[in-house]
Amino acid sequence: MIDRRPLLASSLGFVAFARASLGEGLAIETRLIAVSLTLGFGILALAALWSPLRRAALVLVPALLKEKLPSAGAVVPPPKPVAEETPAEEEPVRLVSGFNDIFVVMGTLPVCFGAWILAGVWLYSSGIIVEGGSAADWLPKSLAALLIPGVVVWAVAEFFVRIRRMAFPAIVLAGQFATVAFTAGVLLGYLAINPEGRDMSGFRDGIDPSGTIIACCVAALLNVLFAWRHRVPYALAMAAGSLLPLSFIDYLAGADPASALPEPTETGIRIRLLLAGACAAAVGVWLDLSDRERRTQGSDTAFWLHMLGSLLLVPNLFHLAANGEFALAGALVIFLGIAMFALTVNRRAGLIVGLPFLAWTLGDVFEGFGASGLALLGFSALVLWAAVKWQELRASVFARVNQDSAREM
């Protein structure tokens, strides 16, 4: 009646416990499936039918009290991804548009969990485990089992993402579908190089490059399809992440002890991760340049690509440069470089990822809890000041660049 969901959300744990107690005597997996699917679909049904249910409930309320309650109108169209009045300087991105997003996610998670458990139970009961290993048809059956979580995730996304345009459920469902896509890619890649369907022990002999390419391309294609259908920028970042194993295709193929390929080194792995992160960040910058006002979904895609690039770039930069006798100097130079890049492109993802690594370096350099804590406190205060003065700092950086350009001319 009052159009508030927190009380309902807080009672869901007791509902789940009561539902589980009704299945005493059943197998644990059966009870898990029943509780997850019943609870999840019940929450999603409430979220989908919230307005009609409120209208029905308000019929029983006296007119005097009804006037003081929020109206129960039709479903309000979702807001645009970025409000017209939001300046690009604020780095707008849609994550949660209201508590209803959280409420839908509370229903989505148990539904997805139940779908995965159901797929596993069906796969096991189909007889893929035989004496001495796996059945000959374990690969086709595994792919068929993947249809259960895949179809469930896609069906939920059809209503809450494609029609209702809910931001937080879109991210959660895209992550779930990315798991399905990655698993399907691995299975199809293995099926392509092992048509006879050997068991997974074949991975011990190294991974055929063609299988790796097929696995990555299938996973990326499925994520792109999800992003195209439901217009979820996060899924495009998942597609980009699915291509990451292609950077190590020679290492994966060299897992065979008889292979003549060189052994992978930690430095080599980190350099490849750096290059992959640089590629993701470069695509993010290109998308930002095509939408300087940040009004389209290309800007949201750029946000997630910058986040992916930062997760690949920043940890490896700190590991390669911020060590030894000049660890503090290296860490400060790296962080200042990240800050200059963030100010230039107006993306803060690198700062968010880099701050914990800078804190770790400060803790190593300044021995003792007091000294390291004081240094971290001072630097955190500097970062907070930069967040408050972000627009002024960007203006000063571009003013300095324009002055230097004018002098050269």
N, C-alpha and C positions, 0 to 999 in steps of 0.2 A: 504493500500500500504506500509506503513512504519512499519507494524507489531507491532503496539502499541494499547492497548485496553483502557487505562485510559480515553481518550476523549469519546470513545463510552460508557464506563460505566457511566461517569458523565451525559450523556444525557438521561439515562434510566428513570429518574424521570419525565422528560417532556413527554417521550413516554407514561408512565403510566397515567399521567394527561390527555393527549390527548385521550387515549383509554377510560378513564372513562367518559370524556365529551360526547363521542359518544353514551353512554348508558343512557342519561337523560330520565327519565320517567320510567325506569325499577326499580325493587326492589333493595335495597341496596346489598342484598346478591348475586343477579344475577350479578350486576356490579362488586362486589369483585371477584367473581369466574372468570368472563370474563377477567378482568384486570390481575389477578394473573396468570392464565394459559396462556394467550396470551403472556404476558411479559416474564414469566419464560421459556416457551417452545421456545420462540423466541431467548432468550439468549443462551439456551442450544444448539439450532440448529446452531447458529453462532459459538459457541465453538467447536462443533463437526465437522463443515465443514469449519473451519477457513483456513486451508491450501489450499483446492480446490478453495475457494473463492478468496484467495490471488493470486493464479496462474491465475485465470480468470481475475482479475483486472490488473495484471501486463502485460497482453497481450496488454492493451491499452496504456502502458507507453512507451515512446521512449527508444530505446536501450541504449543511452548514460546515461539517468537517471536511467534506470533499473540496470545498473552495480553498481551504488552507493547505491542501496537499498538492504536490507536483502533478501537472496534467499528464494524462496517459494518451498521448497522440500517436500518430503513425510513426513508423520507423524513420528516424531522421537520416537523411543522406549523409554519408561519412564526409569529414572535412577533407579539403585538398591536402596533398602531401606537405605543402609548405604554405603557410598563410601569406597573403599578399603583403601584409605589413611587416613581416619578418625580414630584417636586413640580412644580406649575405654575410656580413661580418660576424653574425652570431652563429655561423655554421649550422644552419637548421637541418634537423634530421628527425624523422618520425620514429619513435620507439613505442611509447604507450600513449594512447589518446584518451584513456579513461579506465576506471576500475573494471569496466566490462571486458576490456582486453585481458586483464589478469584473471577474471572469472572464466573466460573462455579457455585460457591456457590451463587453468586448474582442471578443466574437463578434457582438454586435449591430451595432456600427459598420461593420465590413466588409460585413455582409449588407445593411445599408441603403445603403451606398455602391455596392455592386454592383447593387442594385435600381434606383437612380437612373441609373446608367450604362446599364443594360439598357433602361430606359424611353427614355433619350435616343437610343440606337442604333436602337431599334425605331421611334421617331418619325421619325428622319431617313431610315431606309430605307423608310418608308411613303410617301415622296414629298411631304412637305409643302412642300419647297423646290422651286420651279419658276422658270423663267426670268422675271425681272421681279418677283419677290416670292414671296409664300406662296400655297399652293394654296387653293382655295375651301373645302375641308373641314379646314383646319388646326385649327380650334377643337374639333370633335368628336374628332379624332385626338389632340389634346393632352390632352383629358379622359380618353380611353381609356388613354393612356400613363401617366397619373397612377394608374391602378388598380394598376400593377405595384408601385411603392413603398408605396402605401396598403394593399394586400392583404398584402404581406410584413410591414410593421410591425404591422398588426392581428393577423396570425397568430402572430408571435413574442410579442406582448403577451398573447394568449389563454392561453398556457401559463405564461410566466415572470412575468406581472403578475397576471392574474386568478386563476390556480390557485396558483402558488408565492408570490405576494404579495411580490415582490422590489422593494425601494425604489429603488435607484439605476437599475436597468434601466427602471423605470416612468417616471422623470424623463426619461431619454434617449429612450425610445420616444415619450413624449408630445411631446417637442420635435420629433422627426422627423415625427410625425403632424400636428403644428401646421403644419409646412412644407407638407405635402400639402394640408391644409385651406385654408391661405391661398392657395396656388396655384389650387386648385379654385375658391375663392370669387372670385378675380380673373377667371378664365376664364368662369365662369358669369355674373358681373356684366357682363362685356363682351359675352357672347353675348346677354344679355337686351336690351341697348341696340343691338346690331348683329346682328340675326337673320341677315342675309345673309352674315355671317362675313368682314368686311373684315379686313385685316391690322392690326397694332398701330399703324400710323401714325395711326389714329383718336385715339389718346391725345394727340396734339399739339393737338387742337382742344378740349381740356378734357374732363373726365369727367362724364358725366351723373349727377346726384345719385341717381337710381334705381339705376344700376349700382353706385355706391359702397355704397348701403344693402344691395343684394343680396349683394355681395362680402363685406361685413363680417358680415352675418347668417349666410351660408352657412358662413364660416370659424368663427364662434362656435358655431353649431349642431353642426358636426362635432366640434369640441373638447369640447363638452358631452356629446355622444354617447359619445366615447371615455372621458371621465371617468365617466359613468354606468355604462358597461359594465365598465370595469376598476377603478373606484374609485380614480382618481388625482387628488388635489387639485391638483397642478401643472397639469393640463390645464384646470381651471377658471380658473386665472390666465391661461393662454394664450387662453382664450375671452374673458376680460375685455380682454386686450391686443388681440384681433382687432377690438374695437369702437372702438379709439382713432382710426382714420381718420374716424369719424363726427364727431369734433370739428372736423375741417377740411374738411367737405363743401363749404362755400362756397368755400374756397380752391381745392380741386381742380376745382370747376366753373368757377372764374374763370381757369383756365389758358388759355382761348381769348383771343387778343389782342382780339377784338371784344367781349368780355364787359364789361358795365357794373359788375361787382362790384369793390369796392375791392381794391387791391394788398395782399397779406399783408405784415405787418411782423414783425420779430423779436420785439418786445415782445408783440404780439398772439399769436404762436405760443407763446411761453413762458407767457403767462397761461393759454392753453387747456390746455397740458400741466400746469400747476399745478392747474387745476380737475379734470382727469382723474385726476391723482394723488390729489387730495383725495377724490374719489369712491371710488377703489379702497381708500384707507386707511379711509374711513368704513365701507365694507362689511366690511373686516377687523375693525374695532372691534365692529361689530354681531355678527359671528360669535363674537368672543371673549366678548362679554357673554352669548351664549347657551350658552357652554361654559366657565365660569370655571375649572373644574378641568382643562380641556384633555385630555380623554380620548377625544374623537371625531375623525373626519376633518374636521369643521368647523374645528377648531383648526389642522390642517395647511393647509387652504384659506386660513384667515386669515393664516398665516405667509407664504404666497406672495403674497397680496394686499397685505400690508404691504410686502413686498419690491418689488412692482411700483409701489405708490404712492410708495415712497421713491425709486426710480429716476426717477420723473417729477417729484416734488416738490423734492427736495434740490438737484440741480444747478441748477434754474431759480431757486430761492430765493437761492442763493449768487450767481448771475449778476445777479439784479435788485437785491439789497440789499448785497452785499459788494463794492462797487467805489467808486472815487473816493477822496476824502480820508479818509473814515470806513470804509474797507474792513475794517480789523481789528475795529473796534467792531461793524460789521454782521455779520461772520463769527462773532464770539463770541456775539452775541445770538441769531443763528440756531441755532448749535450748542447753546447752553444751552436754547433753546426745544425743539429736537429731543430733547435729553436729558430734559427734563421730561416731554415726551410719551411717550418711551420708558419712563421710570420709571412713568408713570401706567398705561399699557396693557400694560407688561411685554413690549415688543417692541423688539429691538435693531437692526432692519434700518436705521432712519434713521441711527443712529450709525455703522454700518458704511459706509453710502454717504456720509455727511457728512464723515468723517475725512479722506479724500483731498482734498476741496475746501478744508477748513480748512488742511491742510498746504500746499496751493497758495497760499492767501491769505497764510499766514505767510511763505512763501518770497518773495512779492512785496513784503511790507511790510518784513521784515528783510533788507535787501540784504546779500549776502555769504553764502557757504555756511556759515560758522561760526555766525553769528547765527541764520539760519533753521533750521539743523540743531539748534542748542541749544533753540530755541523748540519745534520739533516734538518733540524728545526729551522735554522737560518735559511737553508736553501729552499725549503718548503714555503717559507714566508715570501721568498723572492718569486717563486712560481705563482703563489696566490696574487702577489702584486701585479705580475705580468698578466694574469687572467683578468684582473680588474682594469688594467690599462691596455688591454689588447688592441683596441682600435687606435689609440694614440701611438702605440709602438709600431703598428703597421704603417700608419701615416708617416712617422718619422723615417722608417726604413725606405719607403718609396720616395720620400722627399730627398733623402740622401742619394739614392740611385739617380733621380732626375737631375740633381745638381752635378753629379759626376758626369752624366751623359752630356749635359750642356757645356761643361768645361772642355770635354774632348772635342765637341763640335766647334 
